[in-house]
């Protein structure tokens, strides 16, 4: 990902124990960690959100195990704290939106850090 003013970064999403049904969706939790390419500075925080399997024509017409796609969307909130390096002392909140279908994956992370 590219972070405004900070450059390239990697992100890792460690899934938590929650995966509770919520209608046709699921409540999820975990931890999101962002690591800057420039110097390895990191910031992380707890993530909570909802994952929703999307309807798939192919998935409903054929057996799920042989269907290509299995689309889903996920919308999460993250409370970022505990930074290191140039992210030390910063805190903030962010929203994380992801969409996946087969080999396609897109995501956006929007938020503000201050300190």
Secondary structure, DSSP 4 states (H G I P E B T S, - for coil): -EETTTEEEEEEEEEEEEEEEETTEEEEEEEEEEEETTT--EEEEEEEEEEEEPP-HHHHHS-GGG-S---EEEEEEEEEE---GGGTT-EEEEEEEEEEETTEEEEEEEEEEE-
